[in-house]
Amino acid sequence: MKRKILMLFLSTFLLVAHAMAQQITVTGKVTSADDQLGVPGASVKIKGASSAVQTNLDGAYSIKVAKGEVLVFSYIGFVTQEKTVGTAAVINVVLAADSKALGEVVVTALGIERNKRTLTYSVQTVKGDDLREANQSNIINGLQGQIAGAQISSSGGSPGLPSEIILRGSTTLSGDNQPLMIVDGIRVNNSSSNGTVNRLSDFNPEDIENISILKGAAAAALYGIDAASGAIIITTKQGKAGSLQINGTYKSFLETMGRTPRQQDIYTVGTGGVYDASSGSSWGRKFRYDEKIYDNIDRFFGTGITHDVNMNVNGGSEKLNYYVSGGYRNAGSMVPNTNQEKINLMMKGTAKLSSKIELTTSANYVKNNIQEGLGGASAGGWINSILLYPRMYDILSYEKPNGDPLYSYVEAGKEKEARISPMWGAMRNPRNNDVDRFLVNNNLVYKPNNWITLNYRLGQDYTNSKYRIVKTPGTPGESSFYGSVDENNAITKFITSNFTSTFDRKFYDDFRATLIAGFSSEYYDSKSVSYHGDHFLVGDIFSPNVVSKENLSISEGWLRRQRYAVFGDFKIEYKNIIALGVTGRNDWTSTLPENARTFYSPSFSGSLAFSELFENKDLWFGKLRASYARVGKDAPIYKTNTNLLGASTVGGGFVTDATGGNPNLGPEKTTEFELGTELSFFKRRLNFDVTYYQRRSIDMIMTPRVPLPSGYVIMTFNAGSLRNRGFEVSVTGTPVKSENFTWTTTLNAWKNTSKMQEFAGDIVTFVYGNAQLNAGKAASSLDKPVLGIVGTDYKRNSEGYVIVDKNGIPVLTEKTVESYIGNREPEFNIGLINNLKYKQFNLSFLWDFRFGGDILNASRQGMMSNGIAYDIGQWRDKEFVFNGVVQQDDGTFIKNTKKVVLDYSYFANNYYQVGTNFVEKVNWARIRYITLGYRMPQRIASKLGFKNLGLELSAQNPLVISNYSGGDPEVNSAGPNAGGSGASTMGVDNGAIPLPRTFSFGINVTL
C-alpha cells in the first residue's frame, strides 16, 4: 500500500514538473486605441482557468502561461481580446472602445448617472474633446451647432461680451430664459451684469470631461421651480489610477475683423445737399475728386493676438487619485484697447476612506480681468458711433501730441458739444471688469451595502466683482467733459447642498427598482455698492475719491434668496426593455408670499426598447420614449412688496416706488409633453435620435404699465401664457471605417414654433424695455410668435398694396399705430459636424445653417437717418417709381406710375420712419470652426521624451454666407443682461460688434 501511494505521488510530481517545464513568462503592455496610453487595472486572464493578473499603473503586466493557452484581455468599456500564446515572450495588446457600451451612461439631474438604454427622456451629450475642437474660451460658444434645440447667440465679438443659450424657445417674458448651470452636481452662478460676460465663461474648457444637456421638463424636473428652461450638466475631469501623467497645451490665436455693415462713399457732411462742417450727418454734396475718403471701419479694427497655456497633472491609485490643473489666457482683440487676462486653478481629488466611504473634493479659483474698451453689450451698442462717423474725418486722429483731445469739429466756447473720433472713447474711456471667483465642491458617498448609496454634496460659489467706467476729461458731454467715474463693487455668495439616498435592487431576476429620495437647500446673497462721481479735482487720478462732495453719489443694493426642497425619484425596469419613472419635488422659496411659498413639480415618463423583442441583423437598438412634466420658474427677488425710496426733496424722508409690489405673486408654470425615439443600425454605424415636444407656460410674470389711479406706473403680476412646440433630430454615423481612415459625422436639426396665447386684460403687445428702437421694437404680440417685432408700416389697401399719394410718395401710418411686422425666431436650424481621421491626421469642421427668422436692423436705421448707409449711395437723387397704388376720388385704386426723386427729404422723413424697411428675413451658412490635427507616432514622440505629441491648426468663423445687409447676422444687442433674456434682444442688431475671424496654432504634449 505504501508503495502504491509512493508511486502515485511520484507520478503526480513528474506531471507537474513536466507542465511547469512547458510554462513561460509572458510580459507586455495593454494600451488604449484612443490615446495610445497604458490601461491600468486591465484584466489578463488564462482562458478556462482561474489564473489572472492586472496591469500596473503604466498598463504593463507579467504572467506565467503554457504555450498554446489563450490569454483574455479585458477592461470595462473596451472590447475584450484573446491572444494565443506561441513562442513570443512579449504580447502587446491595443484595446478598442466597446461601441455597444459607448454612451450607455449619462449624467442627469442632481449628478445622477443613468443607463442611456433605459433613459425615458431626451438627453444630449457633448464630450470635452468635441467642445475643445471649437477653440472657444466661452463654453456656451463652444456648444454652437452641437446641440439640437439650442439657440445660441453672442452679443458681440470682443472680450467681455456675453453669449446666450435658450433651449426649446423662450418660457418667460421678463425673467431669464437660460438653462440652469450645474457643475459636478452643484448649481453655479451664470448671471451677467453691466452688460459683461456671463459667469460660465470663467470655467476653463480644458477641465471639462463632458456636458449633458437636459432640454425638456421631465429631464430637469428634479430641479423643480427653476427647471422651466432646462439644465446644462457639466462634469469636470478627475484623476485616474495610474502613474503620474502631465498634460500641457499651448495655443496662439490671431484675430481679425469679420463681416461689417457697408457705408456709402459718395456724399460728404452737410444737410440738403449742401456742405456743412458743423453737421454730423452725411447729407451734404458729393465728395470732390481731391477729397480723401477714409474707410474708418477698417481703420478702427486691428489684429488681436491671444496666448493660451494650460497644464494638468493627474494620477493616483485605486484608493486615492488627483487632478490638478492651471491655465493662463492673455487675449488680445481686434477692438483697440480691449483685452482679457484670465487665470484658472483647479484641484480635485477622490479618496476611498474605506470600503464603504468615498470623498471627492474640488476647489477652483478664477481671476478674470477684462478691459472692455468703449463698453459692453447694451441697447444702442457703442459701435454705432463708428458706423455714423463721417468718412471725411480720419478715425485715427483723436488726440494731440500732449494727450489732449483732438476734436474733428468744435465751435469756440462749445467744447462740450464738440465732435470727436470714436477712437478717443476706445483709448481714453475704458471699462474694466475684474473678477475673483472661488468655487468649492465636496461630495461624500457612503455605501453600506451593494444596493444602498447615501450621497451628500455641499458647494459654494463666491464671486467678488469690480466694475469700473472712466471718462477722461475733455470727453464731449455735459457730465463727462470734466471727467467722470462709475464703480460697482459686488460680492455674491451662492451656497447649495444636496442629500440623496439611493436604493437600487433587482428582484425576480428580471426586474430592477430604483428609489431616490433627498432634500436640497440654496442660499443666494449678493451685496453691491455703486459710486458715481464727475468733475475730477486732480487731472491724472480717476477715482470717486477725487471728485467734489456735491458731485458724488453712492447707492447700495442687497439681494437675498433662500430655498428648500424635498424630492423623490422612482424607476422600475424590466430586462432593460421597459422602464417607467415618476419624480416629484416640492420647493419652498423666500421670493413668494409668506402664505404661498410652496411649489410642486411632478414628472411621469416611460420607455420601451422594442429592439429587444425580436431579432434583426440591421437594427442594433430601437427605443420609444414618452414623458410629461410640470416645472416652474421662480419669481424675482423682492417683488411681493412695494419698496420705499429715499426722497430727494427738502426734508428728506421716503417716497413710494413707482413699481408696485404684488402680495399675491406666484411662480410661472410650464408643462411639457415629449415623445421620442432612438434607433441604431449596423452595429451603431448609423444612429437616430428624434424628439417631438410641446410645452405651455402660464402665469407669466410681467411688469406692464397700469392705470395711474392704482398709485403706480408699473406693477409685477402673473398674467398670460405662451406655447412652444417643435422637433429635434440628431443623426450620428460612421460612413467610412477602415484600418487607416475613419469618417464620422453628426447632424443636429431642429425647429421651434412659438405663440403668445394670452395676455392680461386688454393688453395685446408686450414691448421689451431694452429693445425700443425708433420705428421697430422687439415685442411679443397676442397670437403671434414670442420673439416678435412690432413697428410702423406703410398704409395699405384691403389687398395689401402700399398706398402712394398723388405726389408718388408712399403714405405712412400714424407713428402711434404699431403692428406685428416680424418674427425673430429661425424657421429651421442645422448643425453639421464632420470628423475625418487618416492615420495620424485628424480633420474636423462644423457647418452651421440657419433658415428664416427676421433681424431688426437698427444699425442700418441709424445709418439711414445719418445719410451714411450704403443704400443711400445707390439711390439718392435718382428717379424711382414706387410699387403701389394711388387712391382715386371714388375710393378705387390704380397702379402708381409717377416718378419721384429720392432726396434727403424722402430718406429722412419717410423711409426712416417705417419699421418694415428695417426688418430682414435672414438665411446663413457658416463654418463655425475647422481644425486640422496631427498626432506624432508614439515611437517618435517617445524618442523626444513624450508619451504623446500633437500639433493643431484651426480657424474659427472663417466663412459666413448670408443675405443679411448688415454685419454678422448672429446678433443679440443686449445679450442675457436684458430683461426677458433672449426674448428681449436676440435678433436685434443695434451696433453689434462683428464676430471676428480667428486663426490659431496649437501644440499639446503628454509626459
Summary of the structure (lengths in Angstrom):
residues: 1007
radius of gyration: 32.8
end to end distance: 66.8
largest distance: 138.0
contacts: 3539
relative contact order: 0.12
helix: 13%
strand: 50%
